[in-house]
Every structure is written in C-alpha cells, then in structure tokens.
Amino acid sequence: MSTTATGVTTIPHFLGGAETPGSGTRTQPVFNPATGEQTGELRLADATDLQTAVANAKEAARTWGDTSLAKRTAVLFAFRELVASHIDELAALITAEHGKVLGDAKGEISRGLEVVEFACGIPQLLKGAYSDQASTGVDVFSYRQPLGVVAGITPFNFPVMVPLWMAPVAIATGNTFILKPSERDPSPSLLLAKLWKQAGLPDGVFQVLHGDKETVDGLLTHPDIDGISFVGSTPIARHVHDTATAHGKRVQALGGAKNHAIVLPDADLDHAADHLTAAAFGSAGERCMAISVAVAVGPVADDLVGKVAERAEAVKVAEGTEPDAEMGPVITDAARQRMAGIVGSAADAGADVVVDGRGFTVPGKENGFWFGPTVVDKVLTDMDAYTEEIFGPVLSVVRVETVEEAIELINANPYGNGTAIFTSSGANARAFHRGVNVGMIGVNVPIPVPVAYHSFGGWKNSLFGDKHIYGEEGVSFYTRGKVVTQRWPQPTHASDASFHFPSN
C-alpha cells in the first residue's frame, strides 16, 4: 500500500503472493465512517486481474491439494499464532474503515480464530471410512477430496471474522481460495493475506481480489472456479446462488435476516433488557445476527419498553477508538439516510418512536455517519420497520398476547436466520426452539452464533444452498466424496467375471 500527500492510501490487490495494483484503472474511495473523511483509494479489478487470480489459484491447487495433512496443519497452526499476535493491528484497521469500537473489532477476530483452531484439526475431520470384506475378497473405502479453486465474497460488517469462517476450512481441506472482500473496508484482508504468506502458505493459495459487481459476476461465471461462499443481503445471495449454480458451481450463499427475540412475562426483565440493548445496538446493529425485533408477550410490554429505552439512551456513542465507546457510526451516509426514512415511515404509520436516533451527532465529528440508538414501539407487521432489514441501531417492538402467537409471527417472516427467547420456563423454551423455523436459536442468549465446531446458517430467505458455513458442514462443502471398491485377486485364481450385476 502507498499513501499520497493528502493522506489517502492506495489499497492494492494481493495476487500470487504479493501486493499489486493490477491492470484495472477504476478505483473507489474508502472512508472513515466516524469522520466522513476519505482515507483510501481502492483499486478495482478488471477482467485481466480476475484471470490472473484464477490462473494463480488453479496452478497452486495442483500441488496444494496433494500437500500432506501434516504440512497443511503446520501452516494453520502458524497462521493462528500470527493472527493472535496481530489482533491489535487488525482491530485498528477494522475500526478505521468499518467504524465499530475496538473491543467489538477484537471480538470478531477472536470468533474468527475459533474457526482457524477448528481447521487445525482437519486430519481428524477428513478421516474416511473403510469396509473390509464387503464382498468376498472385495474391500470398499471412501474419502474426501478438495473441490479445487473456491472464492469467498464477504460483507462489510465483519471484514475479518467472515473471511476466517471460510478460508481456513477451505485451505485446510486442500483448496485454493480467492477472497473478494467488501469495498467498504478492504484493508484488513490484505493483512490477513500477508499473515498467511508469513505462516508458510504457498503463493496463490490465498489471494485478495478487490472489485464490485463486475468482479463478483466474473467469479460466479468463471469456468475454473469450483465453489462460491457468500455472505450478504438476500437479493444478492439469491443472485449469487442462481448465477453460480447455473454455471455448475457448488454454492453456499447466506442472506439477510430479521431476528426476533421474544420476551415472556416470566423472564428476568433486567437481564432481557440488558441483552436486547447490546444485541440491537452493538456494532451499530450492523450484524446479520443482531436483534432487530423484540416481541413482547402479554403484560410485559410496557415494563420491557421502559427498561430498554432507559438503556438505549445511556449507550455511549463515540468514535471506535475512544476507550469508553460502546457504539460507533454506521457504514455510510446513504445507510444513515435510509434508516431515518424507515423510522419516519413507522412514526407516520402510528408507531411510537420512544428513543429517536435521527439527527444524532458526536461533537467534533459532525461529518461522521452517526445514527443513535432507536427504539420504536407498537410496530405492526405491515410497516417498513418490520418488513425491511434495517441493518442499523433500530429496535422495533411488536406486541402479542401469547407465546403461540409469537412463534406464528416468527414463522410467518420470510427470514429464518437467528432468534431468541427470554424466559424462566424450560417448557416454554423447549416449545419455542422446536416450533420456530429458524436456523440458530438462543435461550436467554440474544445472539446465538454457534461455536466453530457446530455450523452457522439460517433457513428460508437467509440461506441459499444446502450447506451452512464452517464446522463439519463447511468441511463437507469444500470437499466431495469418492468411494473406491477394490479387489486384489491372486494371479493363480480363475477369473470370476460375470455379466450379471455384482453381488455378494
């Protein structure tokens, strides 16, 4: 990377083991959301850059897929230590381009490290199966082999964690990996690439290719790419899935969310309010697992809204580098304006804006992309505040009378990513997690992101494809099975070849 006299950094690609500006002439600005100032100029790939990345990956795949498990895991262990020793540097890059507070940035790196640690156990995860004497003198065994060249298309909200949900598993299983990160916060990806190289990963196994829709569509249709992993909005996830599968690729495409948390009258309301506040406003609500709808059941609504509103007003909103900051800015000014429009629409339709984050600013940082914590009560299911994925610090409160009604509400929603219940009743909790059509469920846990040895993924319009990300499903996604039936006849034995279908 290079920096101009005005302090704007040119952000290159990382191809074939080195930083490169590429041949593309188009660029895109990168901003610090807390100040509104341009800090970077991102190089966007053209068709030649895409072809270079894929050719590098294809060539590297010829040997990396045959590299021993011992050597692969040695690289993964080294990479894990390097990432852990660079947490502060990675977090600073995240905060500078995304805006989330440093503590939250470090948290996402830690969750990514969990997947690296999981992938370090790949020898156990790739063990096949063997059936001795399946027929007389015949043995059958199975094992899994890498797809080849795979690409990850990742969102702005977790510029380190989501790439680490994909790449370590893909690389551990013998694939080469091309990362197309978000144009909003691309710099952390370059540091990850350098750490992979420092860990001993051969050139071309992990590359970073910056770009926009042109690059994405090029990855989806390139004949030498075998698999696509995607995390982003539902319309783009559907496009990624449909386009890539039409071109013969294996695809996992994680889409949007509208995560509900229901609060029952028997819940500890202070506990629920504390966790709803953190889950709705942490990272400015820009999480696919953020709670955006609180479903208040029965008489609990007024007390719950009062407690959440009190906590929302106390959230410390500041630049992410401030030591006491709890929430930073949103990613762009356009996102801020969209959120303001949705809140205004809800108010016009009769909802009660209890805490209003519109017009919020931080002294000295008035040009930043600020939007304060917002609580909107008495939201109805036909309002934009309910139907839209706001992806910001806005908590909508919907009131229902029974837990059955709450479950029906969640199941009627087109998304099925995450949900939660706050209750002291095991019976209610069990009925809830068995009854909701959602992929990830929390019981008194508002953001139920599974640990690395399970898998992450939703249902309905939150996932396109049949495999969740990381965990054993991730291993399955990045590999394909092969079954061998073998016989070693004695040379002196007569042949038992037959025109009949083989049998025992």
GUGU-722567 format. One line per field, with one value per residue (C-alpha): residue number from 1; residue in three letters; x, y, z. Coordinates in steps of 0.5 Angstrom, whole numbers. Example, Ala and Ser with C-alpha at 12.3 -4.5 7.8 and 13.67 -1.06 7.14 Angstrom:
# residues 2
k: (1_2) $
r: (ALA_SER) $
xx: (25_27) $
yy: (-9_-2) $
zz: (16_14) $
//
This chain:
# residues 504
k: (1_2_3_4_5_6_7_8_9_10_11_12_13_14_15_16_17_18_19_20_21_22_23_24_25_26_27_28_29_30_31_32_33_34_35_36_37_38_39_40_41_42_43_44_45_46_47_48_49_50_51_52_53_54_55_56_57_58_59_60_61_62_63_64_65_66_67_68_69_70_71_72_73_74_75_76_77_78_79_80_81_82_83_84_85_86_87_88_89_90_91_92_93_94_95_96_97_98_99_100_101_102_103_104_105_106_107_108_109_110_111_112_113_114_115_116_117_118_119_120_121_122_123_124_125_126_127_128_129_130_131_132_133_134_135_136_137_138_139_140_141_142_143_144_145_146_147_148_149_150_151_152_153_154_155_156_157_158_159_160_161_162_163_164_165_166_167_168_169_170_171_172_173_174_175_176_177_178_179_180_181_182_183_184_185_186_187_188_189_190_191_192_193_194_195_196_197_198_199_200_201_202_203_204_205_206_207_208_209_210_211_212_213_214_215_216_217_218_219_220_221_222_223_224_225_226_227_228_229_230_231_232_233_234_235_236_237_238_239_240_241_242_243_244_245_246_247_248_249_250_251_252_253_254_255_256_257_258_259_260_261_262_263_264_265_266_267_268_269_270_271_272_273_274_275_276_277_278_279_280_281_282_283_284_285_286_287_288_289_290_291_292_293_294_295_296_297_298_299_300_301_302_303_304_305_306_307_308_309_310_311_312_313_314_315_316_317_318_319_320_321_322_323_324_325_326_327_328_329_330_331_332_333_334_335_336_337_338_339_340_341_342_343_344_345_346_347_348_349_350_351_352_353_354_355_356_357_358_359_360_361_362_363_364_365_366_367_368_369_370_371_372_373_374_375_376_377_378_379_380_381_382_383_384_385_386_387_388_389_390_391_392_393_394_395_396_397_398_399_400_401_402_403_404_405_406_407_408_409_410_411_412_413_414_415_416_417_418_419_420_421_422_423_424_425_426_427_428_429_430_431_432_433_434_435_436_437_438_439_440_441_442_443_444_445_446_447_448_449_450_451_452_453_454_455_456_457_458_459_460_461_462_463_464_465_466_467_468_469_470_471_472_473_474_475_476_477_478_479_480_481_482_483_484_485_486_487_488_489_490_491_492_493_494_495_496_497_498_499_500_501_502_503_504) $
r: (MET_SER_THR_THR_ALA_THR_GLY_VAL_THR_THR_ILE_PRO_HIS_PHE_LEU_GLY_GLY_ALA_GLU_THR_PRO_GLY_SER_GLY_THR_ARG_THR_GLN_PRO_VAL_PHE_ASN_PRO_ALA_THR_GLY_GLU_GLN_THR_GLY_GLU_LEU_ARG_LEU_ALA_ASP_ALA_THR_ASP_LEU_GLN_THR_ALA_VAL_ALA_ASN_ALA_LYS_GLU_ALA_ALA_ARG_THR_TRP_GLY_ASP_THR_SER_LEU_ALA_LYS_ARG_THR_ALA_VAL_LEU_PHE_ALA_PHE_ARG_GLU_LEU_VAL_ALA_SER_HIS_ILE_ASP_GLU_LEU_ALA_ALA_LEU_ILE_THR_ALA_GLU_HIS_GLY_LYS_VAL_LEU_GLY_ASP_ALA_LYS_GLY_GLU_ILE_SER_ARG_GLY_LEU_GLU_VAL_VAL_GLU_PHE_ALA_CYS_GLY_ILE_PRO_GLN_LEU_LEU_LYS_GLY_ALA_TYR_SER_ASP_GLN_ALA_SER_THR_GLY_VAL_ASP_VAL_PHE_SER_TYR_ARG_GLN_PRO_LEU_GLY_VAL_VAL_ALA_GLY_ILE_THR_PRO_PHE_ASN_PHE_PRO_VAL_MET_VAL_PRO_LEU_TRP_MET_ALA_PRO_VAL_ALA_ILE_ALA_THR_GLY_ASN_THR_PHE_ILE_LEU_LYS_PRO_SER_GLU_ARG_ASP_PRO_SER_PRO_SER_LEU_LEU_LEU_ALA_LYS_LEU_TRP_LYS_GLN_ALA_GLY_LEU_PRO_ASP_GLY_VAL_PHE_GLN_VAL_LEU_HIS_GLY_ASP_LYS_GLU_THR_VAL_ASP_GLY_LEU_LEU_THR_HIS_PRO_ASP_ILE_ASP_GLY_ILE_SER_PHE_VAL_GLY_SER_THR_PRO_ILE_ALA_ARG_HIS_VAL_HIS_ASP_THR_ALA_THR_ALA_HIS_GLY_LYS_ARG_VAL_GLN_ALA_LEU_GLY_GLY_ALA_LYS_ASN_HIS_ALA_ILE_VAL_LEU_PRO_ASP_ALA_ASP_LEU_ASP_HIS_ALA_ALA_ASP_HIS_LEU_THR_ALA_ALA_ALA_PHE_GLY_SER_ALA_GLY_GLU_ARG_CYS_MET_ALA_ILE_SER_VAL_ALA_VAL_ALA_VAL_GLY_PRO_VAL_ALA_ASP_ASP_LEU_VAL_GLY_LYS_VAL_ALA_GLU_ARG_ALA_GLU_ALA_VAL_LYS_VAL_ALA_GLU_GLY_THR_GLU_PRO_ASP_ALA_GLU_MET_GLY_PRO_VAL_ILE_THR_ASP_ALA_ALA_ARG_GLN_ARG_MET_ALA_GLY_ILE_VAL_GLY_SER_ALA_ALA_ASP_ALA_GLY_ALA_ASP_VAL_VAL_VAL_ASP_GLY_ARG_GLY_PHE_THR_VAL_PRO_GLY_LYS_GLU_ASN_GLY_PHE_TRP_PHE_GLY_PRO_THR_VAL_VAL_ASP_LYS_VAL_LEU_THR_ASP_MET_ASP_ALA_TYR_THR_GLU_GLU_ILE_PHE_GLY_PRO_VAL_LEU_SER_VAL_VAL_ARG_VAL_GLU_THR_VAL_GLU_GLU_ALA_ILE_GLU_LEU_ILE_ASN_ALA_ASN_PRO_TYR_GLY_ASN_GLY_THR_ALA_ILE_PHE_THR_SER_SER_GLY_ALA_ASN_ALA_ARG_ALA_PHE_HIS_ARG_GLY_VAL_ASN_VAL_GLY_MET_ILE_GLY_VAL_ASN_VAL_PRO_ILE_PRO_VAL_PRO_VAL_ALA_TYR_HIS_SER_PHE_GLY_GLY_TRP_LYS_ASN_SER_LEU_PHE_GLY_ASP_LYS_HIS_ILE_TYR_GLY_GLU_GLU_GLY_VAL_SER_PHE_TYR_THR_ARG_GLY_LYS_VAL_VAL_THR_GLN_ARG_TRP_PRO_GLN_PRO_THR_HIS_ALA_SER_ASP_ALA_SER_PHE_HIS_PHE_PRO_SER_ASN) $
xx: (0_2_0_-1_1_-6_-6_-10_-8_-8_-10_-8_-10_-6_-4_1_4_5_1_0_-4_-7_-9_-15_-16_-22_-22_-27_-26_-26_-28_-27_-35_-33_-30_-33_-26_-24_-18_-17_-17_-19_-16_-22_-20_-21_-22_-15_-14_-19_-16_-9_-12_-16_-10_-5_-10_-11_-4_-3_-9_-5_0_-3_-9_-3_0_1_-4_2_4_-2_-4_3_1_-5_-2_3_-3_-7_-1_0_-7_-7_-1_-3_-10_-9_-7_-13_-18_-15_-16_-23_-25_-22_-26_-32_-33_-34_-31_-24_-27_-32_-27_-22_-28_-30_-22_-23_-29_-25_-19_-24_-25_-18_-17_-22_-19_-12_-16_-17_-14_-19_-24_-22_-22_-25_-29_-27_-31_-27_-29_-35_-36_-31_-24_-27_-26_-29_-27_-29_-25_-26_-22_-22_-26_-20_-21_-26_-28_-31_-35_-35_-39_-37_-40_-34_-28_-24_-29_-33_-26_-24_-30_-29_-21_-18_-23_-23_-15_-14_-18_-14_-17_-14_-18_-20_-22_-27_-28_-33_-30_-32_-27_-22_-15_-16_-16_-9_-6_-9_-6_1_0_-2_4_9_6_8_2_5_4_-3_-7_-10_-11_-15_-18_-22_-28_-35_-41_-37_-31_-37_-40_-34_-32_-39_-38_-31_-30_-24_-28_-31_-34_-37_-38_-42_-45_-49_-56_-62_-63_-55_-55_-60_-57_-50_-53_-57_-52_-46_-50_-53_-45_-44_-41_-42_-45_-47_-50_-52_-57_-61_-64_-70_-68_-73_-73_-79_-79_-84_-87_-83_-77_-72_-73_-67_-63_-67_-67_-59_-58_-63_-60_-53_-56_-59_-54_-47_-44_-49_-54_-50_-50_-53_-55_-57_-64_-68_-75_-77_-83_-86_-91_-97_-97_-89_-89_-89_-84_-80_-80_-79_-72_-70_-71_-67_-61_-61_-61_-55_-51_-44_-44_-37_-31_-29_-22_-25_-24_-31_-34_-40_-43_-39_-42_-46_-42_-44_-49_-53_-55_-56_-61_-65_-65_-68_-73_-75_-76_-80_-85_-86_-88_-92_-96_-97_-91_-89_-81_-79_-72_-70_-63_-64_-60_-55_-48_-42_-38_-32_-34_-40_-39_-39_-44_-48_-55_-56_-60_-67_-73_-80_-85_-92_-89_-94_-92_-94_-89_-83_-79_-82_-81_-75_-68_-66_-58_-58_-59_-66_-70_-77_-82_-88_-93_-97_-101_-99_-92_-96_-97_-90_-88_-93_-90_-83_-85_-89_-83_-79_-72_-70_-63_-63_-68_-68_-73_-72_-76_-75_-79_-76_-83_-84_-76_-77_-83_-80_-74_-78_-83_-79_-77_-70_-63_-60_-64_-62_-65_-63_-58_-59_-54_-54_-48_-45_-38_-34_-35_-42_-44_-47_-53_-60_-67_-72_-69_-63_-59_-59_-56_-56_-49_-48_-41_-35_-36_-37_-42_-36_-31_-37_-38_-31_-30_-33_-33_-30_-31_-27_-29_-22_-20_-13_-14_-9_-5_-7_-14_-19_-23_-30_-32_-40_-44_-49_-50_-44_-47_-44) $
yy: (0_7_14_20_27_28_22_18_11_7_0_-6_-13_-19_-24_-29_-28_-20_-14_-11_-5_-10_-7_-4_3_4_6_7_11_8_13_13_13_17_23_22_23_19_15_10_9_2_-1_-5_-11_-12_-18_-19_-18_-24_-28_-27_-29_-35_-38_-37_-41_-46_-47_-47_-52_-57_-58_-56_-61_-66_-63_-67_-66_-65_-59_-56_-56_-53_-47_-47_-47_-42_-37_-38_-35_-30_-27_-28_-23_-18_-17_-10_-8_-12_-9_-2_-3_-5_1_6_3_0_4_-1_0_-3_-8_-11_-11_-15_-20_-21_-23_-28_-31_-32_-35_-40_-43_-43_-47_-52_-52_-54_-61_-62_-69_-72_-68_-71_-79_-83_-90_-97_-103_-110_-116_-112_-118_-124_-121_-114_-108_-101_-95_-87_-81_-73_-69_-62_-58_-54_-47_-43_-36_-32_-26_-23_-17_-10_-12_-17_-16_-21_-26_-28_-29_-33_-37_-39_-39_-43_-49_-49_-48_-54_-58_-57_-52_-45_-39_-32_-27_-21_-17_-11_-5_-1_-4_-8_-6_-12_-17_-15_-16_-23_-25_-22_-27_-33_-32_-31_-37_-41_-42_-42_-37_-37_-41_-35_-28_-22_-19_-12_-11_-9_-13_-14_-18_-21_-23_-25_-30_-33_-35_-37_-44_-45_-43_-49_-46_-40_-38_-31_-27_-21_-19_-23_-20_-21_-28_-30_-27_-31_-37_-38_-35_-39_-46_-44_-45_-51_-49_-51_-45_-43_-36_-33_-28_-23_-23_-20_-23_-23_-24_-26_-24_-27_-25_-30_-27_-23_-17_-13_-19_-19_-11_-11_-16_-14_-7_-10_-14_-9_-3_-7_-5_0_-6_-8_-15_-21_-24_-17_-17_-12_-14_-15_-19_-17_-22_-20_-15_-15_-10_-3_-5_-8_-2_3_-1_-2_6_7_3_6_13_11_8_11_13_15_14_7_9_12_8_8_8_3_4_7_10_7_5_10_17_13_8_13_17_10_8_15_14_8_11_16_12_8_14_17_10_10_7_10_13_12_13_17_17_21_27_25_27_27_34_35_29_32_30_22_18_18_15_14_8_8_4_4_1_-1_-3_-7_-13_-9_-3_-2_-2_-9_-12_-9_-11_-4_-6_-1_1_1_-4_-5_-7_-12_-13_-20_-24_-31_-35_-39_-32_-30_-37_-36_-29_-31_-37_-32_-28_-29_-29_-35_-33_-32_-32_-32_-33_-30_-34_-38_-43_-50_-52_-45_-45_-52_-51_-45_-48_-54_-49_-44_-45_-41_-44_-41_-40_-37_-39_-33_-32_-26_-27_-35_-35_-42_-44_-46_-54_-53_-49_-42_-42_-40_-42_-39_-33_-33_-38_-41_-47_-53_-53_-48_-45_-47_-53_-60_-57_-53_-59_-62_-56_-55_-63_-68_-75_-81_-89_-94_-101_-106_-113_-116_-123_-128_-129_-136_-136_-137_-131_-130_-124_-124_-121_-121_-115_-115_-119_-122) $
zz: (0_-1_2_-2_0_2_7_2_2_-5_-3_-8_-9_-6_-12_-13_-6_-7_-7_-14_-16_-22_-29_-28_-28_-24_-17_-11_-5_2_8_16_18_24_21_14_11_5_8_2_-6_-7_-14_-17_-21_-29_-33_-33_-26_-25_-30_-26_-20_-22_-26_-20_-16_-21_-21_-14_-13_-17_-11_-5_-5_-5_0_7_12_17_13_12_19_21_16_20_27_25_22_28_32_28_28_35_36_31_34_36_29_25_30_29_21_22_27_22_16_19_25_30_37_38_43_38_33_37_39_32_31_37_34_27_31_33_26_25_31_29_22_25_27_20_20_24_20_14_16_11_12_11_10_10_6_4_-1_-2_-3_-4_0_0_3_2_3_1_-4_-5_-10_-13_-13_-9_-8_-2_-3_4_7_10_17_19_15_19_22_16_12_17_17_10_8_14_13_5_5_11_6_0_-4_-6_-4_-7_-3_-5_1_1_-2_4_9_5_9_14_8_6_13_13_6_9_15_11_7_13_16_10_6_-2_-6_-10_-5_-1_-5_-5_-11_-10_-14_-15_-18_-25_-21_-17_-23_-26_-20_-21_-28_-29_-31_-27_-20_-17_-11_-8_-1_0_6_5_3_1_-6_-8_-4_-9_-15_-13_-12_-18_-23_-20_-20_-27_-28_-25_-18_-11_-7_0_0_7_6_10_17_21_28_33_41_45_52_56_63_67_64_68_65_67_64_58_57_58_53_48_48_47_41_38_38_39_32_31_29_23_25_21_28_31_35_31_33_41_41_48_50_54_60_60_54_58_63_58_53_59_61_54_53_59_57_50_52_56_51_50_42_40_35_36_39_45_51_53_47_46_39_33_27_21_15_10_10_5_10_15_11_9_17_18_13_16_23_20_16_22_26_20_21_28_31_38_37_44_43_37_34_28_28_33_32_36_38_34_29_26_19_21_19_26_28_35_39_37_40_36_40_37_31_26_21_15_17_13_20_21_14_12_14_17_19_24_31_31_35_34_39_37_42_42_47_47_46_41_37_38_35_29_28_27_23_18_17_10_14_19_21_28_34_42_48_54_60_66_64_61_58_54_52_49_45_42_40_37_34_30_23_24_24_30_37_43_50_54_49_45_39_39_34_34_36_31_32_30_24_22_18_17_14_9_5_10_6_-1_-2_3_7_13_14_18_22_19_14_12_11_7_3_1_-1_-5_-3_-7_-6_-8_-9_-10_-11_-11_-14_-13_-20_-20_-19_-24_-26_-23_-28_-29_-34_-28_-23_-18_-11_-5) $
//
